[in-house]
Amino acid sequence: MSSSSESPADTPTFDTTGFSTADSLSEERVVSRDGSDEVVPKIEETELHLADVKPEPVGDDTPISPTEPVRLRRARGRPRIHPPRSPTAASKQAKARSKTGCTTCRKRKKKCDETKPFCLSCQKNNIHCEGYKPVEIWRSGKEKAAEGRFCYLAGGVDADGDTARRMSVELKFELPPLMSGVETDIDRTLLQHFVSRASAVLSLHGDQSTNPFTRVLLPMALQHEGLMHSVLCLSASHMCSITPSQDFEDRQVFHRGKALQLLNQDLQRQKAGEGGTMVYEDSNVAQILIHLLHAICDGNTSGEYRMHMVAARKIAMSQKLKNPEFQSLFDEFFYYHWIASEITSLDGTEVPMMENFSLPFSINPETAGLIGVSDGLFGFISKISNLRRKLRTRIDEKIEPTMDYEALLTAHAIDTGLRTWVCPQQQGTPRYTLSMLYRQATWVYLYRTTKKSKPDPFIRSAVDDGIKYINELPAEGWIQSNVLLPLFLMGCAAFEEDQRLEISRAFSGLMAVTGLGNITFAKEVVDRIWHLMDIDDPDSWDWERIINQQGWDFLAT
């Protein structure tokens, strides 16, 4: 058969895919060395296109640099017996790094011999050794809690990329207030300021043990919250005049609001006594007195002090206080400021006096807190203020002569009383000098009331002597606290330029020492009087009217 006669060489062969090798391969006969024939398939040459070449996929763990360890993939489900190592790292033995070296060597990344207290390595290299960090002993949570500490886990990531770290927080509880009204650190500063300085510029007692504000009034404040707020308000006002601060200003507003609120509550609970007259508690009377003094420290020119003055006058005329020491303090300070208010205000009320120009009570001059009341000089000042009101009325109504017979007799009686007045203070003491200054200012006040506003040798001599008294006084705050009133009267009578220079210097020194806010406004009034003197204005004597025209109402005390 023809099929059996075909040679084996002509028979096509098939590969495992089922395609004939003749379709894709061509045969090539090769004669081997042993003489047998061997058929070697020949691969057809195909054309290679760049678009057909696909890039090899790159894994996420491709090494960044040649030195980085190679990360080998492992088959899924096969347990990892040992972590993969790079060929370079596997050949090197890992060395443990000590963390107990000194701080300097660790910063320099040098080996430390750990010699204590300072390592030899730093000494050999002539480097300052910072020593070793203290060893932290591990403590359990119960031990930390027993020591008043606790740990919490701070979540999130910080600026350095570090994740949650453990932080230790100290438990700290604020101590409750020891005294009612003294609540903050600023309040404690204000209380100390009142004791050490503010009280000293309100009285002639530099010693805290004899100062009536610290010896009498402060113990009352410790027992009454409203009075303590009043004291701190006064102290904050004085502190702001010395070193202005928003913190002190805020506390002043706070304490003032609390003091007035508690005062109103107390007054609403109190009942009227016999005859329907309100009987005030000593602590409330002390609050009224403190708010009166606050208007001085604050430099208020709106007449805020007047409502406190009216209440204090009503109390002084209608009742006696329970505490005798506080009664003496209240009488002296109230009458002093009541009479002094007549010097700068048109709304003066005549103060009741006895026949010898003295006030209806007595105070020991040696223990008095103010000059003028205890020595009787304010009796003369009150009489002069009454005379000024009568003369002003005659001038406004154009009644001639201005100085009638009655006014002349009053002026003569005051002048005679001043000449026969004997100073009760001990000579050679600051109190004596200050008392003599008040006598000089009282005479100047009388002269400026009864004489025309023009230069005169008599008034020049009186002002010169007054300036000598002022210059002789020490610069301590406790004695300077009483200088403003006589300085103001001297300034309103200084016609000469050399006198004005001395008066201006005294005003500047007084402001620096006491820090009272009303000093600035008193100096502005004096400057206005000097201007009227220079233009020969006949009304330069009437500074009360000038203050009123400015819309001011303040105390020059």
Summary of the structure (lengths in Angstrom):
residues: 557
radius of gyration: 50.2
end to end distance: 154.1
largest distance: 183.1
contacts: 1491
relative contact order: 0.06
helix: 51%
strand: 5%
